Amino acid sequence: MKRNKSFIIRVWLFFKKYFTFLLNRALESLINIFRVKKFEQEKWDGPLVSVIIPCYNYGRYITNAVTSVLNQTFQNFELIVIDDGSTDPATKETLINLKPLIERKGKLIFKENEGVSKTRNYGISLSRGKYICCLDADDTLRKNYLKDTLSVLEKDPGIGLAYSYAKFFGDKHSIWITIDLNVKTIAKSNHIPYCAVFPKKVWEEVGGFNENMKDVWEDWDFFMAIAKKGYRGRVIPKILFNYRVHSNSLWRNISSECKKKLYKQIQQNHPELFDKTKINDIIKKQKFYKTLNWKINLE
């Protein structure tokens, strides 16, 4: 009986959150109907998106991550896998074995250990894509992830982040039903999966991932920098990303004291997002576009 009641509550919460999402999306469209500008996409020469996968001692997972990218329904992508100074011989051996597969779509790079922020920035600096997707070596994308996120971004250049719901697996099994980027609450908690796809020009505009965020929350810090510029974030209400939860996850091994220090650093990095007056100014900067030829780079 208790199980049935718990299941009913979970289902109710899911539908409540989903219908709230639909209502908010409809209200946004109504409120901003007079702010929408027409836009025309240009034909992109080269891979439309570059997928960057840093890897540090995750040889036991990297094959699944790489395979999930290679199996995407959208195939005009570039794949850059970077070994960030792995000390595990098995990881290096696995990567070498994967090299022919990776090089069908991009490149495999070995370098000294510098951490995830520097490694992502390095990979992005070498990329040729109009858009960027960062994927950790222990996670996977579902087959329509690139297709659906790129459709969102190509339709509206005012959107700087496109992402989906996430499925937790491994030590935890649940679904992360997240929301569109909310400038008013992004400073309180991160509601955007780290693998959100973004335009490379936006990465350049905000100065890339903050390399001072060395332990965790480099993605949250990056998303806040994007929000400050007036870009919007859009969630696709589908599960298109699989997030592995395990004992080796860096987040699970960070002390509460360290988290407090990192949060103070985020406050120092983005004071505007802790000021209600400035948040309203940021919302006024947001732009909305309707792209008539949005499929030009997706066909």
N, C-alpha and C positions, 0 to 999 in steps of 0.2 A: 504493500500500500504506500509506504514511504517513497519507494522508488518511482512509482507511478506519479505521485504528487511532485516529486523533484523533476521528473521528465516534463510534466505539464508546465511547471514554472519556467524551465529552460526554454521550452517552445514559445511560451508567452513572451518572455523577455526578448527572444530573437525577433519575433514578428513586431513587437513594440518598437524595437530599435530600427528595424527595416522600414516600417511605415513612417517613423520620425524622419529617417533619412530621405524618403521620397517627398515628404511634406517640405522639408528644408530645401531640397533641390528645386521644387516647384516654386517656393517663395522667392528663392534667389533669382530664378528666371523671370518672375513677374516684376520684382523690384528693379532689376537691372535691364529691363527690356529697352529702355531708351538710351542705355550706355553702350549698346552693342555696335561695334564697327565692322564693316565688311573687310575681309582680308583675302589675299590671293597667295597661295603657296608657290614657291619656285621649285622646279625639279632639282632634286638633290643628286649630285654626282658622287657615287661611292656608297659604302655601307650606311644605312640610315641610322643605325644604332651600334654602339660599341659596348660589349659586355665585359666588365673588368672583374676578374676573380683573383683576389690575393689568397695565398695559401701558406700557412705556417704550421707544419707538423700535422696536417690533416689528410695524409695520404689515404687513410681508410675511408674517407668520404668524398674526395675530390672527383673520382670517376663518376659518381652519381650527379654531382653538380655540373660537370662538363657535358655529360650526356643529356641532361635536362635542357641545356642551352642548344645543343646541336639538334635536338628533336622539336624545336619550335616550329609552329606552323608558318610563321613569318621568317624567311630565310635570308633577307638582305641585312645581315649583321656581321660584325667583326668580333672575334673572341680574343681577349688578351688575358692569359693566365700568368700570374707572377708569383714565383716562389720567394717568400720574404725571409730568406736566410734560414730555412728549416734545418734543424739539427738532427732530425730523424731520418736515418738512411732509407727506410722503407718509403717515406714520402717522396724523396728524391728519385728513387727507383720507379715508383708509380708514375710520377710526372714524366720521366724520360720515356716510359712505355706509352704514355698518352700523347707524346709529342707529335707523331704523325697525324693523329686524329685532330688535335688542336690546330695544327698548321694548315688544315684544310680550310679553316675559317679565320686564321689569325696567327698569333705567335705565342710562344712560351718563353718566359724570361726568368733567369735566376739572378738574384742580387742579395746583398747583405741585409740583415734584419734592421728595419727602420720603423716598424709599426704600421697599423692599418691605414692611418690618415695619409702618411707619406707615400705608402705603397699605392693607394687609390689615386692620389694626385699624380704620381709618376705614370701609372697606367693611362690615366685620362689624358695626360700631356702627349702621349704617344698615339692616341686614338685618332681615327678618321671619321667617326660617326657624328651625325648632327645631334644625336641624343646619347645619353650615357645610362647604363644600368650596372650598378655595383652588386655583385652577388658573393656572399661568403662561401668558402669551400665546403662547408658542412650542410648547406641548404640546397633546395632545388626549386626550379620554376616549373609550373604546369605549362602545357604545350601552347596555350593561347596568351600567355603573359605578355610577350612582346607585341603581338598583334593588337591586343586590346588597349594596352597603355599607349602605344604609338598613335592609335586612332584618336584617342583623347587629346594628345598633344598636338597632332597635326590639325585638328579641328579648331583649336583656340590657342594662339600664341600667348594669351594672357595667363595660361596655366603653366606653372613651372615645375609641377610634380604630379605624376600619375602613378597610381598604385592600386592594390586590390585588398580584399580580405585575406587573412593568412590562416593556415592550418598548422597548429603546433603538433609536433610528433616527437617520438623518442621517449624521454622521461615524463612528458606531459602530453595529454591529448585533449585539445579543445580548439575552438575557432575564435580568431580575433576579428570581431566585426568592428571595423574602425570607421572613421568619418572623413569628410572633406577637411582640408586644412582650415583650422579655426584660429585666426590671429589672436582672438581674445583668450584662448586657453592653451595655446602651444607652449607658453612659458611655464605652465603648471605641470604639464606632463606631455610626453611625446605620443601623439596618436598616428604617427606615420611610419610604416615599415621601412627599414633601412634601404631596401632594394627598390624604392621608388625611382622611376625613370625621370630624367630631367634633361633639358637642353644643355649642350656643352657650353653655349654662350652664357647661360645663367651661372654655371660653375665658374667661368672666367670672370663674370661680373662681381661675384661675391668673394673672389680670391681663393676658391677651392675649399677643400676640407681644412679646418683649423688644425695645424700640426702640433699645436700645444695641447690639444685634447688627446692625450696619449693612451689613456686606459679604456674608457668607454664614453658613450654619448657624443662621439664625434659626428654621428649622423643627425642627432637631435640639434646640435649646435649648427650644423650645416643647413638644416631645414628652417631654423629660426632666421638665419642670415638671408635665405631666399624669401621668407615671409616678409621681412623688413623692406625688401625691394618692391613689394606690391604684387608679387606673383601669387597666384592662387594654386591650391592643391586639390586634385579631384580623385576620389576613390571610385573604383569599379566594384559594384556590389556582387562580386563573385569570388570564390576561393581559387586564386591563381598562383599562390606562393606557399611553399612548404618550409616552415621554420623549425629546425631541429633544436630541441631542448635537451641538454646533457650536462653531466657533472663538470666537463672541461670548459664549458662556456665561461668566457671572461667575466661577464656580468655577474654570474653566480658566485664568483670568487673575489669580488670587490667588497671591501669592508664598508660598513655604514659611514665611518668617518671619512673614508675616501670619497664616497658619494656626496657627502655634505660639501666637501672642498670643491668637487667638480660642479656642483650646482651653484656655488658662489661664483665660480669662474664663468659659468653660463650667464649669470646675472650681470657680471662685469662686461661680458662680451656683447650683450644685447639689452642694455638698459631701456631702450625704447619699448620693448615688449612687456615691460613691467610698469609702464606709465599709460594710464587710460587715455589721456589726451593725445599722446603720440600714436596710440593704437588706432584711434579714429582717423588720424591723418594718413596712416598706412592704408586703411580700408578705402579711403577716398582715392588713393593712387591706383587701386586695382583696375585692370582693364578687361574688357570682354569683347571677344571677336566672333564673327561668324565666317568661316572659311568655306567658300563655294566649291573649290577644287581640292578638298582635303584628302581625296584618295590618290592624288597624283603620284605620291611616293610610296604608296602601299599596294599598288597593283603589280 
